[in-house]
């Protein structure tokens, strides 16, 4: 199968994850998709194909050389983000894109335009896959899945390409931060791995945010507004005060590159009680710790003003910058970079302003940088991916396998 054909099949599955679910995988659709993938991996010719009860799918491409070669792996996630409906019933393929607006829906309400997304112009003449504007496309990360399977199929069909043992791992629930929770690193058995979960062609990432989640519960006192003077304590007003005390310039909309942020992701309540949720991010470990200290200081200040603990704070670390685990084994980055160079792809080494399964896995003993899939505008209706970019990703996977066999 071509990577295009495979990708279009994968996006027809509803595998959206669910933050409210406590099960693993968090949705039954992910397990159904995993069963389909298991059958496909077996039909392609991979060995030791296993799917456990938690939705983790693994397989092996045996080495075709006698000499000892480092075992490497490729990993992608099967779920799509909960932001929008993820099953694509009506994909659009714009052949030989001409550089103009792409109207996604019949009514013309949703338009993918280079005015809003200027990087579209980089793909003039290419074939672009989009949705009809009513769903996610799911290139994050079904493009990664399609690219890995297609690369393995290519290696099996071309035995003259020498490679060592290659492990494949597909995970559930990455989009809700649980993708690495039950990943069995020892069973996987690779020395190094790569997540295929990046964006535009050339992306190669081995740095990511340090991340924490913050939950704030606020107890107010509600009194009829006509007689509230000196009595009412409005929990919603306290919530706004807390947010105003955090640096405005340290919000996502004011930051880029290595700059961290506080991001208010949820605010709900009424005068009697309110709830706030933040994510805190920074690449620098010291600045990350400082941000957590600052939010604690703000809460302590609010509580001191009201003379009691009206605000309760929970801070939980989520993942850390994988750079600390990758730098001692930089050959894992250098092999990927060299593979791209040999294919005429400019390697764009940059920090991830987010996290991947690879960040967690790196701290679990599996150094795991991240490589592009070719997609853009993940997690929204304007998501798109050029077919030629997916083909480039397949080439990179194959070349990485070749280059490890030459070490």
N, C-alpha and C positions, 0 to 999 in steps of 0.2 A: 504494500500500500504506500502511496505517496503521503508525505506528512500532511498535505492539505486535506486529503480524503479522511485520514485518521482524525485530524483535529475536528473536522465537521461532524464526525460521528460522536466524538467525546462530548462536544458541547450540547448534544441532544439529550444528555442525562441531567437530571435535576440532582445536583450533589451539594447544594448550599448547606453550610454548617449553621448551627444554632447556639448562640451564647447561653440561652436559658436552659438548654438540655444538659443533664448530668451524665448521660450515657456516652459511650465511646464505641463507634463514632456517634456524633451528636444527632445525626439524622439518618433514617433508613436508606435514603437515596444514595448516600455515600457507599454503603455496603453493597447495594445493588450494582453501582458503578464498579466497585472493586471486583465483584464476581465476574463482570464482563471482562475487565482488564486481565484477571487471572487466566481466563480461558484464552484470551488473545496471546498473552505471553507464552502459554503452552503451545499454541498453534504456530507461533513464530519460531519456536524451537529452543527457548531458554529452558534451563533445568532448575531443579530444586525450587519450583514455584510454590510459595506458601502464602496463604491468607489466614490470619488469625481472627479470633472472635472480636477483636477491637478494631478491625479494618486495616491492619498494617499488611501490605503486600510486598513480598520480596521475591527475587529471582536471581539466577546466576547465568552468565555467559562464560562457559569454561575457557580456559586458556587454550590457544592453539599453537603454543611454542613449548619446547622441552625445557628451556632455561628458566630460571627463577625470575619472575616479574612481580613487582608490587601489585597487590590487589587494590583496585580503586572502585569507587561506586558513583552512581548518579541517582539523585533523589528529587522527586517532585511531589506536590500535594494534590489530592483528588478533590478537595472541597473548593467551592467558590464562596466569595464573601457574602455575608448576610445582608449587605446594603440594598440589594435589589434581587428580584427573581432571577434565578440563574439558568433555567432551562431555555435553550435557544431553539425556538420552533421555526423561526424565519430569518436565517442568516442571509446577509447580502454579500456578494463578492463583486467588487468594482474592478473590472479588468482594465489593465493599462491606464491607471488613474491619470487624469489630465491636469491635475493641479487646482481644480475648482472645488466648489461646495459639493458635499455628498449629502443628499436628502435621505434620511434614514427611514421615515415613515411616509405612508401614502398621503397623509394630511399636510405634510411639510412642517410639522411642529418642531421636529428635532433635526437639526442640521449640523453635520460635522464639517466645520469650515476651517481653512488655513488662517483665517482672520483670528479665530479663537485659539487654534492649535497650529502655529506656524511650522512645526516640525513635519506636518503632513507633506509639505513641499519637498522634503527629502525623498519622498517615495513616488514622485512622478514617473509614470511608465510601469510601475509595479502593480501587482494584484492585491487589493486590500480587502480583508474580511471585516465586516461590521455586523451589528444587530439591526433590528428595525426600530431601535430607540426605546423599546419597552422592557428590555432585560439587560443584564450584563452579557458580555460576550463570553467571559470565562477563560480568556487567554491566560489569566492568572488563576490556575496554573495548568490548564489543560493543554496549552501550547507546550509547556515543559514535558508533560507526559507524552504527547505525540512525538516530540523530538527525540526523546530517549528511546522509545519503542522503535521508531523508524531507524535510528542509528544502530540499534542492536540487530534489527532485521538486515540492515545493509552489511554489517560485519559478518553475519551468518551466511549471507548470499555471496560474499567475496572472501573466501577463506585464505586467499593470498595476502590479505592484510593481517599482519602479525599483531597479536595483542595478548595481554595477560588475562587473568581472571577478572571479570567485570561483574560487580554486584548492582542490582537495581532495587530501589526502595521507594514505594509510594505510600504516602502518609495521609491520614484523615485530619480534619480540624485544625489545619495550620492557620486559617484565617481568624480563628478565635483563640489563638495562642497556645493550643494544646498539641500541636503536631508532633513534637518530640517527646511528649509525656511518657509514652509506653513503647518508644522505639528501642528495639533490642540491638544495641551496638555490637555486643559479642556475637550474636547470631549473624548479623550483617557481615562481619568479618573483614571489612575493608580497612586499609591503613589510612587512606584519604578518601574523601568524596566531594562531590560538587552538587549543590542545589541548582537546578535549572529553574530559576524563579525571578530573573531580572527583567529589565525593560529593553531599551533599544539595543541594536546590534553593537557589540563591542564592550558592553558593560561587564566589568570584572570587579567583584567587591569582596573585600575581606575585613572591612570595618563596618560596624553597625552601632546603633544606639545602645547605651545602658538604659534599661527601662524599668519603671515602677508604676504601679497602679495605686491611686489614692481614692478613698471613699470617705465622705464627710457627711455625718448625720447631725442635723441642727434641730434642737428642741426650742420652739417658741412659746409664747403665751398669747392666746387669742382672746380679745375682748371686743365687744361691740364698738365699732369705730366712733360712734357718737359719744362714748364715755371712756375712750382709750387712753387719754393723756396720763402719762406717768405709770401706766399699767401694761399696755400692749408691748410685747416683744415679738416683732414680726420676723419669723424665720427666713422668709424670702429676702427681706432687707439685709439680714445678716449674711446670707449667701452672696448677695451683690457686693457687700462690703469686703468679704473675704476675697472675692475675685478682683476687686479694685486694688487690693493691697499687694497683689502679685504683680511683678513688672510687666507692663503692657507690651513692651518690646520683646518679651520672651514668650510670645505666642507663635504658633506655627505660621500665621500669615505674615509675620515680620522676620522670619528666620530662614536660613538656608545653609548649605554646606555643613560645616562642623558645629553650627550653632544649635544649642538645645532649646527646649521649650517646656512650658506648662500648657496643657491643652484641656480645656473644659469640655468634656464629651457628653455630660448629662447634668441637667438641673431640673428638678421637679419638686412640687410641694405646694403648701399653702401657708398662711400666717402661723398656724399651729406647729408645723414641722416641715422640714425641707431636706432634700438629699442632693448632694453634689458628687460628681465623679470626674477625676482628672487622670490623664496619663502624663507622666514626667519623663523627659528624654534628654540625654546628653551623651556625646561620644566620649568626653573626658570624664574619667571616674571621679576626680576631685570635684569638678563642677556639678556632676550628677549628685554626689552626696550633699553638696551645698544647696542644691535646689530642694532636696528633701528636708534639710534643716530649715530652710526658709519657710516652707509651707507649714511646718510644725510651729515655727515662731509666730506666724500669722494667727494660727488657731489658739496658741497660748495667749496672745495679746487679746483676742476677742473674748476668751473665757475670763481673763483678768478684768476686763471692762464690766462684765455682767456679774462678777462675783461668784460665779459657779460654773460648772462644766456644762454649758449649753451646747457646746460643739464637741463632738467625738470624732476622732481621726483614726483612720486605718491606712497604713502605708505598707505595700507589699512589693518587693522586687520581683520582676518578671523574667528578665534575661540580661545578659551582659555583653559588652563589646568583644566579639570573637578575635579581634586583632591580637589580644594577649596570647591566644592559643595558636594563632596562625604564624606569627612572626618567627617562632623557633623552628618552623618547618616551611620556610618560604618557597621551597621547591614546588609545593602544591600550587602556588600562584604562578611561579615562573613557567611551569609546564603549560598551564592554560594560556599564559600570555604569549609564549613562543608558538603555540598551536595557532593562535589567532594571527600572529605576524606572518606565519607561513602561508596562511590562506588569504593574505592581503586585507585582513580586518584590523583596523586600528583599535588596540585594547584601550578602553576607557576605564582606568582604575580609579575608583572613587568610593567614598563612604556611602553606605546605605542609610537613608533617612527613614529607618524602620528596622524591622528584624526579619529573620527567616528561620526556618527549621535549623539551618546550618549554624546559626548562632548558638542555639541550645546544644546541638550535637557536638559542636567544637568543645564545649565544656564537659561533655559526656565522654570525651576521649576520641572523637572522630573529627579531626580538622576538616572544615567543610566550607570553603568559599562559595560565592554565588556567581552564576554566569547568566548572561542574557537569554531571553526567549524571543525577543523581538516585538513584544506588545507595548501598547501605549494606553494611557488614560484608564488604568485599572480601577475597578470598583465603581464604575459609573456607566451610564447609558452610551457615552461617547467612546467607549473602549474600542480599539481596533488593532489589527495586526497584519502586516504585509506577509504574504505567503513566502516571498523570497527571503524575508528575515528568518522565518522558521527553517527554511532550507539551509541558511547559513549556520544556524544553531546545530543542525544535524551534522554538518561538516565539521564543526568545532569538536563535538563529542567524539566523532570518529577519529579525528586527528589527535586528540588527547590520548585516546586508547593506543594509537600507533606510537606516540612519543614515549609513553611509559614503557612500551616493549623495547625501546631503544636505549633506555637508561642502563 
